[in-house]
């Protein structure tokens, strides 16, 4: 009888933990979708759209519940996205995006962004990485001038 009660308690706790983790992953997944919108805007050389997408990223980050992402990490993400949103200079946006990408990659090691694979891609010319929801290289650091420059470094499942 004690064994059954203990098993039932552990099952309930495990299910509660799994549900809480899925909620955290869902919040972070929204950030990832905003990040992908910034990446797409930079790849299409659209500074205005990158700024708008970065503003949406900041709004999503501001809605993330406490203790989902460590405050230090969340603050860095918000600051970087705010920097992209505040400048109309695509070169400056791309430089900030480099840091945003590094921080999003760090986050990908703690959370699941998507049920589909996430690709870590690298541009040797920019010496910078980014995350993508597709294996095809669409370079946000050089846009139309070098759209397919880069390689897939790893796949995050």
Buried (B, 14 or more C-beta within 10 A) or exposed (E): EEEEEEEEEEEEEEEEEEEEEEEBBEBBBBBBBBBBBBBBBBBBBBBEBBBBBBBBBBEBBEEBEEEBBEEEBBEBBBBBBBBBBEBEEBEBBBBBBBBBBBBBBEBBEEBBBBEEBBBBBBBEEBEBBBBBBEEEBBBBBBBEEBBEBBEBEEEBE
